Amino acid sequence: MHNHPYVSEAHEGKPWFEWCVLGVVAVITLLVAFGYTMVPVMRFVFGYALPATVILAVTAIITGLVRLILQDKSPWKVRSVAFDSFIGIALGIGLLITYFSFFGLFGNIFFR
């Protein structure tokens, strides 16, 4: 009789993946806390600085897609496949929409 969700570590995601996601979020948080809203570390990878919000959004979308594609073999498990995928992808898209909407709303004032 398993009519309730599992709350055991045996049924959750892989710690290495969760620590990687935590690492990305922690680095972004520290950089923003020290005033670096554009992540200069990414210049080595992409040739230009990326906004911290975009990196966080892409991280959320990737975790949602990993859960959706790998299903039960996914290293990222919190609840059901549908819940995890929806939350990750929707959070990422929502952050991107919010970030880029500022260019349309306040582009003339702040981004000259």
C-alpha positions in Angstrom: 0.0 0.0 0.0 2.1 2.9 -1.3 -0.5 5.7 -1.7 1.8 8.4 -0.6 5.0 9.9 -2.2 8.3 8.4 -1.1 10.3 10.5 1.3 13.3 8.2 1.4 16.8 9.2 0.1 16.7 6.0 -2.0 14.1 7.4 -4.2 15.5 10.9 -4.6 18.0 12.3 -7.1 21.8 11.9 -7.2 23.7 14.0 -4.8 26.5 14.9 -7.3 23.9 16.5 -9.7 22.2 18.4 -6.8 25.6 19.7 -5.6 26.4 20.9 -9.1 23.1 22.8 -9.3 23.8 24.2 -5.8 27.3 25.2 -6.9 25.9 27.2 -9.9 23.3 28.9 -7.8 25.8 29.7 -5.0 28.3 31.2 -7.4 25.6 33.3 -9.1 24.4 34.5 -5.6 27.9 35.4 -4.5 28.6 37.3 -7.7 25.4 39.3 -7.5 25.9 40.0 -3.8 29.2 41.6 -4.6 27.7 43.7 -7.4 28.5 41.6 -10.5 25.2 41.3 -12.2 26.9 40.4 -15.4 29.0 37.2 -14.9 32.5 38.1 -16.2 33.7 34.5 -15.7 31.6 33.5 -18.8 33.8 35.7 -21.0 36.2 32.8 -21.4 33.4 30.5 -22.6 31.1 32.7 -24.7 33.3 35.7 -25.4 31.0 38.1 -23.5 29.5 38.4 -20.1 26.2 36.8 -19.4 23.6 38.2 -17.0 23.3 36.2 -13.8 19.5 35.9 -14.4 20.0 34.2 -17.7 22.5 31.7 -16.3 20.1 30.9 -13.5 17.2 30.5 -16.0 19.2 28.2 -18.2 20.2 26.1 -15.2 16.5 25.7 -14.3 15.5 24.8 -17.9 18.4 22.2 -18.1 17.3 20.6 -14.8 13.7 20.4 -16.1 14.8 18.9 -19.4 17.1 16.4 -17.8 14.2 15.2 -15.7 11.8 15.1 -18.7 14.3 13.2 -20.9 15.7 10.7 -18.5 12.5 10.2 -16.5 13.1 7.7 -13.7 16.9 7.5 -14.5 17.2 11.2 -14.0 19.8 12.5 -11.4 17.4 15.3 -10.6 14.3 14.1 -8.7 12.1 16.0 -6.3 8.6 14.9 -7.0 7.0 13.4 -10.1 8.4 13.7 -13.6 5.6 16.1 -14.7 6.0 18.3 -11.6 9.8 18.5 -11.8 9.9 19.2 -15.5 7.1 21.8 -15.4 8.6 23.7 -12.4 12.2 23.7 -13.9 11.2 24.7 -17.4 8.5 27.2 -16.3 10.8 28.9 -13.8 13.5 29.2 -16.5 11.1 30.6 -19.1 9.6 32.9 -16.5 12.9 34.3 -15.5 13.9 34.9 -19.1 10.6 36.7 -19.9 11.0 38.8 -16.8 14.6 39.7 -17.6 14.0 40.5 -21.3 10.8 42.5 -20.5 12.9 45.1 -18.8 14.6 45.9 -22.1 11.2 46.6 -23.6 9.8 48.5 -20.7 12.8 50.5 -19.5 15.2 50.2 -22.5 15.3 53.9 -23.1 16.0 54.8 -19.5 18.4 52.2 -18.1 20.1 50.5 -21.1 21.7 53.2 -23.2 
